[in-house]
Amino acid sequence: MHCLLSFLRDGRVLSKSGAVRGVTSMEYGLIRAAQNGEIGEVERLILDGADLNQSEDVFGGTSLTYAALNGKTEVVRYLLDHGANIDHRDRQGRTALIEASFRGHKESVELLLDRGAGINETDNFGKTALMEAARASHPEIGRLLLEKGASVEERDEMGRTALMLSTVEGHGEFAGLLLEKNASFRVKDKNGWSALYWAVFEGHRDLVELFLNHGAYVNSRDKLWRTPLALAARANDVAICERLIASGAEINGGDKSQRTPLFVACCHGFADVADLLLSKGADVNARDSKGRTPLMMACFRGYAETVHVLLNHKASVDAETEEGYTAMLGACATGKTEIVSLLLDRGVDVNAVNSLGYTALLVASRSGRQEVVKLLVERGAGLMQGRRIDSR
């Protein structure tokens, strides 16, 4: 009786003293007995006058809440028979049905539904019993809820549906169940993401396949105008990129900053994804809103393998932004000696002068990149080319 009692969800614990703020020792005993499924003790305490609808002040749960979340169906039935508030909401807005659905207690869910529990009641975060069953992957409970009229299109506070939540967790069986009940995979959350986006983002290839086979729009755009292919490129998932392209994904579709999937892959050094995109027709010299090319980004960030791939696909080594930025100058400024050498091997003029009068040697010198300076001088960089090194 003096041991710590876990209330399972979120570490709910009663005190050693056997009391909880706002609850008498009798109600405390009732909540504890309900949690543990001690039907005889529950009966005794209610006959002695314990208030079965009294909630504790920490989480706001009643004896029914705790019986349901622990799957104590016999106790749930007894409490309902004696007047328990079936749709009581705890401090997180969670009802007994939501708790039982999340925990996977099918018998308790059946009983609560038979007694008229609000099937589409939402907690403080907008989640319904169906959403919680989807999130925890309890397909049998999902079927039961759907048969009783649970809505597949309810949204939580982030605009996500049960289908999206099952997708985030990678629960293919539950997602398939929802699609059978005509759940829409075209609905978008507040970020503009559909279920397909979440499948791509989380790397759930089976779900990507499922949604594409059901006709998901492969060239959808989120609020930043990113496509599913751009997300797959960012995730370095070659297989999903291939599948999206096979379904008609636009290779050169840019986001609000005009960054294409290739640009995204090169920013993060994902050489295999870059090679795939280029082999499928990606524009190797596509520029973002600042005029930068994929090669510039790969050079600046030091991704030598990706630079190799881009150069093999004829990336322009002479491209320049309005500010005079080039791939070579970026590599020199950041001290990427291997890439500077690679660019020189591919024919970049060691003494090239950009539109602002800067040379590779000048940039490397001002940036304190001694190894790069040494390499440039060895490869014939002239000290008098472009602006003077000490000029401002």
matplotlib code that plots the C-alpha trace (Angstrom):
import matplotlib.pyplot as plt

x = [0.0, 2.9, 4.7, 4.9, 2.0, 2.6, -0.3, 1.6, 0.7, 3.2, 4.6, 1.5, 2.4, 0.5, 2.3, 3.7, 1.4, -1.7, -3.1, -3.3, -4.0, -7.8, -8.7, -9.7, -8.1, -11.4, -11.3, -7.6, -8.3, -11.0, -8.7, -5.9, -8.3, -9.7, -6.3, -5.3, -8.6, -9.6, -13.3, -14.2, -12.4, -14.1, -17.5, -16.8, -15.6, -18.5, -20.9, -19.1, -19.8, -16.7, -17.3, -16.5, -16.4, -13.9, -10.7, -7.3, -5.6, -2.4, -3.6, -7.3, -8.2, -11.1, -11.4, -12.9, -10.0, -7.5, -9.5, -9.8, -6.2, -5.2, -7.7, -9.7, -12.9, -14.8, -14.1, -15.0, -18.4, -19.1, -18.2, -20.5, -23.3, -23.0, -23.0, -19.4, -19.2, -18.2, -16.9, -14.9, -11.9, -8.6, -6.3, -5.1, -8.6, -8.4, -11.4, -11.6, -12.2, -9.1, -7.0, -8.2, -7.8, -4.2, -3.4, -4.9, -7.6, -10.2, -12.7, -12.7, -13.1, -16.1, -17.8, -17.3, -18.7, -21.7, -22.4, -22.3, -18.8, -18.2, -16.4, -15.1, -14.2, -10.8, -8.2, -6.5, -4.3, -7.1, -6.6, -9.4, -9.6, -9.1, -6.0, -4.5, -5.2, -3.6, -0.5, -0.1, -1.0, -4.0, -5.8, -8.4, -9.4, -9.3, -11.7, -14.0, -14.0, -14.6, -17.5, -19.0, -18.7, -15.4, -14.4, -11.4, -11.1, -10.8, -7.6, -5.4, -4.0, -1.3, -3.9, -2.9, -5.4, -5.3, -3.8, -0.9, -0.3, -0.2, 2.1, 4.5, 4.9, 5.2, 2.0, 1.2, -1.6, -3.5, -2.9, -4.3, -7.4, -8.0, -7.7, -10.3, -12.6, -11.9, -9.5, -8.1, -4.4, -4.7, -5.5, -2.6, -1.6, -0.7, 2.8, 1.2, 2.2, 0.0, 0.4, 2.8, 5.1, 5.2, 5.9, 8.8, 10.1, 10.2, 11.6, 8.7, 9.1, 6.1, 3.8, 5.2, 4.4, 0.9, 0.0, 1.4, -0.6, -3.7, -3.0, -1.3, -0.3, 3.5, 4.1, 2.3, 3.8, 4.0, 4.0, 7.6, 6.9, 8.9, 7.9, 8.0, 11.0, 12.8, 12.2, 13.5, 16.6, 17.1, 16.7, 19.3, 16.9, 17.8, 15.1, 12.3, 13.7, 13.6, 10.0, 8.8, 10.5, 9.0, 5.6, 6.2, 7.9, 9.1, 12.9, 13.6, 10.8, 12.2, 10.9, 10.3, 14.0, 14.3, 16.2, 15.7, 16.0, 19.5, 20.4, 19.2, 21.1, 24.3, 24.0, 24.2, 26.8, 24.4, 26.4, 24.3, 21.1, 22.7, 23.9, 20.4, 18.8, 21.3, 20.8, 17.1, 17.5, 18.1, 19.5, 23.1, 23.4, 20.0, 20.4, 18.6, 17.2, 20.7, 22.1, 24.1, 24.5, 24.7, 28.4, 29.0, 27.3, 29.1, 32.5, 31.7, 30.8, 33.6, 31.7, 34.4, 32.5, 29.5, 31.8, 33.1, 29.6, 28.6, 31.7, 31.2, 27.8, 29.3, 28.6, 29.8, 32.9, 32.7, 29.3, 29.2, 26.6, 25.8, 28.1, 30.9, 30.7, 32.1, 32.7, 36.5, 36.2, 33.9, 36.4, 39.3, 37.5, 36.6, 40.0, 38.8, 42.2, 41.1, 38.3, 40.5, 42.9, 40.0, 38.7, 42.1, 42.5, 39.2, 40.5, 39.6, 41.9, 44.1, 44.3, 40.7, 39.4, 35.7, 33.5, 34.7, 38.4, 39.0, 41.2, 41.4, 44.8, 43.4, 40.5, 42.6, 45.1, 42.5, 40.8, 44.1, 44.0, 47.7, 47.5, 45.3, 47.6, 50.5, 48.6, 47.6, 51.1, 52.4, 49.8, 50.9, 48.8, 50.2, 50.7, 49.8, 46.5, 43.3, 43.2, 46.3, 46.2, 46.6, 43.9, 40.6]
y = [0.0, 2.3, 1.4, 3.9, 3.2, 4.0, 5.2, 4.2, 7.0, 9.8, 8.4, 8.9, 8.2, 8.5, 9.6, 7.2, 8.8, 7.4, 10.7, 13.0, 16.7, 17.3, 13.6, 12.1, 8.8, 7.0, 8.4, 7.7, 4.1, 3.9, 5.2, 2.8, -0.2, 0.7, 1.0, -2.4, -4.1, -4.9, -5.2, -6.2, -3.2, -0.9, -2.3, -1.8, 1.7, 2.8, 1.2, 3.2, 6.4, 7.1, 9.6, 7.6, 10.8, 12.5, 13.3, 13.7, 17.1, 16.0, 14.6, 15.1, 11.4, 9.6, 5.9, 5.2, 6.9, 4.7, 1.5, 2.1, 3.0, -0.2, -2.4, -3.4, -4.0, -5.5, -2.4, -0.2, -2.0, -1.7, 2.0, 2.7, 0.8, 3.0, 6.3, 7.1, 10.0, 8.1, 11.2, 12.7, 14.6, 14.7, 17.7, 16.7, 16.4, 12.6, 10.5, 6.9, 5.8, 7.7, 6.1, 2.6, 3.0, 4.2, 1.3, -1.3, -2.6, -3.8, -5.2, -1.9, 0.0, -2.2, -1.7, 2.1, 2.3, 0.1, 2.5, 5.5, 7.0, 10.0, 8.3, 11.5, 13.4, 15.1, 15.7, 19.1, 18.4, 17.5, 13.8, 11.3, 7.7, 6.6, 8.8, 7.4, 3.8, 4.7, 6.2, 3.1, 0.7, -1.2, -2.2, -4.3, -1.3, 0.8, -1.5, -1.4, 2.4, 2.7, 0.3, 2.4, 5.6, 7.1, 9.9, 9.3, 13.0, 14.5, 16.6, 17.3, 20.7, 20.3, 19.4, 15.8, 13.0, 9.4, 8.4, 10.8, 9.7, 6.0, 6.9, 8.8, 5.7, 3.4, 1.4, 0.0, -2.2, 0.6, 2.9, 0.3, -0.1, 3.7, 3.8, 1.0, 3.3, 6.1, 8.1, 10.8, 10.8, 14.2, 16.1, 18.3, 19.3, 22.9, 22.6, 21.4, 17.8, 15.0, 11.4, 10.8, 13.5, 11.9, 8.5, 10.0, 12.0, 9.0, 6.7, 4.2, 2.8, 0.4, 3.3, 5.4, 2.5, 2.1, 5.8, 6.0, 2.9, 4.6, 7.6, 10.1, 13.3, 13.0, 16.6, 18.2, 21.3, 22.1, 25.6, 26.1, 24.7, 21.6, 18.4, 14.8, 14.3, 17.2, 15.6, 12.2, 13.9, 15.6, 12.2, 10.7, 7.9, 6.7, 4.0, 6.5, 9.0, 6.3, 5.3, 8.9, 9.6, 6.5, 7.9, 11.1, 13.3, 16.6, 16.5, 20.2, 21.5, 24.2, 25.4, 29.0, 29.6, 27.9, 25.0, 21.9, 18.3, 18.2, 21.4, 20.0, 16.7, 18.6, 20.9, 17.9, 15.9, 13.1, 12.0, 8.9, 10.8, 13.6, 11.0, 9.4, 12.8, 13.8, 10.5, 11.2, 14.7, 17.1, 20.4, 20.3, 24.1, 25.1, 28.2, 29.0, 32.5, 33.7, 32.5, 29.6, 26.3, 22.8, 22.8, 26.0, 24.5, 21.2, 23.0, 25.4, 22.6, 20.3, 17.4, 16.1, 13.0, 15.1, 17.5, 14.6, 13.6, 17.1, 17.5, 14.2, 15.5, 18.6, 21.1, 24.6, 25.5, 29.1, 30.0, 33.2, 34.8, 38.6, 38.9, 37.3, 34.0, 30.9, 27.3, 27.8, 30.9, 29.1, 26.2, 28.6, 30.7, 27.6, 25.9, 22.8, 21.9, 18.6, 20.3, 23.2, 20.6, 18.8, 21.9, 22.8, 19.3, 19.9, 23.0, 25.9, 28.8, 29.3, 33.0, 33.6, 36.9, 37.3, 40.3, 42.0, 41.5, 38.6, 35.6, 32.3, 33.2, 36.5, 34.9, 32.1, 34.6, 36.8, 33.8, 32.5, 29.2, 28.6, 25.0, 26.3, 29.3, 26.9, 24.7, 27.6, 29.0, 25.5, 25.4, 28.7, 31.4, 34.8, 37.2, 40.2, 38.9, 40.6, 43.0, 43.2, 40.8, 43.6, 45.8, 46.4]
z = [0.0, 0.5, -2.7, -5.6, -8.0, -11.7, -13.7, -16.8, -19.1, -18.8, -15.6, -13.5, -9.9, -6.6, -3.5, -0.9, 1.7, -0.1, -1.0, -4.0, -4.0, -4.1, -3.5, -0.2, 0.9, -0.1, -3.6, -3.8, -2.8, -5.5, -8.2, -7.2, -7.1, -10.5, -11.9, -10.6, -11.6, -7.9, -8.6, -5.0, -3.6, -6.1, -5.1, -1.4, -1.8, -3.9, -1.4, 1.3, -0.5, -2.6, -5.4, -8.6, -10.7, -8.5, -10.4, -9.0, -9.4, -11.0, -14.3, -13.8, -14.3, -12.6, -11.6, -15.1, -16.8, -15.1, -15.4, -19.2, -19.8, -18.0, -19.7, -16.6, -18.5, -15.6, -13.5, -16.4, -16.7, -13.0, -12.9, -15.9, -14.3, -11.2, -13.0, -14.1, -16.5, -19.7, -21.5, -18.6, -20.0, -18.0, -18.0, -21.5, -22.7, -23.0, -22.5, -21.3, -24.9, -26.2, -23.5, -24.1, -27.9, -27.5, -25.1, -27.4, -24.9, -27.4, -24.8, -23.0, -26.3, -27.3, -23.9, -24.0, -27.5, -26.6, -23.7, -26.0, -25.5, -27.8, -30.7, -32.3, -29.0, -29.2, -26.6, -26.1, -29.2, -31.5, -31.4, -31.5, -30.4, -34.1, -34.4, -31.2, -32.3, -35.6, -33.9, -31.7, -34.6, -33.2, -36.4, -34.7, -32.6, -35.8, -37.5, -34.5, -34.3, -38.0, -37.9, -35.2, -37.2, -36.4, -38.8, -41.0, -41.8, -38.3, -37.9, -34.9, -34.0, -36.7, -39.3, -39.4, -40.0, -38.7, -42.1, -41.6, -38.1, -39.0, -41.9, -39.6, -37.5, -40.5, -39.7, -43.2, -42.1, -40.4, -43.3, -45.7, -43.4, -43.5, -47.3, -47.5, -45.6, -48.1, -46.1, -48.3, -49.1, -50.8, -47.6, -46.4, -42.9, -41.9, -43.5, -46.8, -46.3, -47.4, -46.3, -49.2, -47.9, -44.5, -46.0, -48.0, -45.1, -42.7, -45.4, -45.4, -48.9, -48.5, -47.8, -50.6, -52.9, -51.3, -51.8, -55.4, -56.3, -55.0, -57.2, -54.8, -56.6, -57.0, -57.9, -55.0, -53.3, -49.7, -48.2, -49.2, -52.7, -52.0, -53.8, -52.5, -54.7, -53.0, -49.7, -50.9, -52.2, -48.8, -47.1, -49.4, -50.4, -53.8, -53.9, -53.1, -55.6, -58.3, -57.5, -57.5, -60.8, -62.3, -61.3, -63.1, -60.5, -62.0, -62.0, -62.2, -60.0, -57.7, -54.3, -53.3, -53.4, -56.8, -55.3, -57.4, -56.0, -57.5, -55.7, -52.4, -52.9, -53.7, -50.7, -48.5, -50.5, -51.6, -54.6, -55.5, -55.4, -57.6, -60.1, -60.3, -60.8, -63.5, -65.3, -65.4, -66.9, -64.0, -65.1, -63.9, -64.1, -62.6, -60.4, -57.1, -56.3, -55.5, -58.8, -57.2, -59.0, -57.6, -58.3, -56.4, -53.3, -53.5, -53.8, -51.0, -48.6, -49.6, -51.1, -53.4, -54.6, -55.5, -57.3, -59.4, -60.3, -61.4, -63.4, -65.1, -66.2, -67.7, -64.9, -65.8, -63.9, -65.0, -63.8, -61.7, -59.5, -59.6, -56.6, -58.4, -56.6, -58.5, -57.7, -57.6, -55.4, -53.0, -52.7, -52.1, -49.5, -47.4, -47.8, -49.8, -51.3, -52.8, -54.7, -55.9, -57.3, -59.0, -60.6, -61.9, -63.3, -65.1, -66.9, -64.6, -65.4, -62.2, -63.1, -63.9, -62.8, -61.8, -62.5, -59.4, -60.1, -57.7, -58.4, -56.7, -55.2, -53.9, -52.2, -50.7, -49.4, -47.8, -46.2, -44.7, -46.6, -46.8, -48.3, -51.1, -51.7, -52.0, -54.4, -56.6, -56.8, -57.7, -60.5, -61.9, -60.1, -60.9, -58.0, -60.2, -61.6, -60.6, -57.7, -55.5, -52.6, -50.0, -51.6, -50.0]

ax = plt.figure().add_subplot(projection="3d")
ax.plot(x, y, z, "-o")
ax.set_aspect("equal")
plt.show()
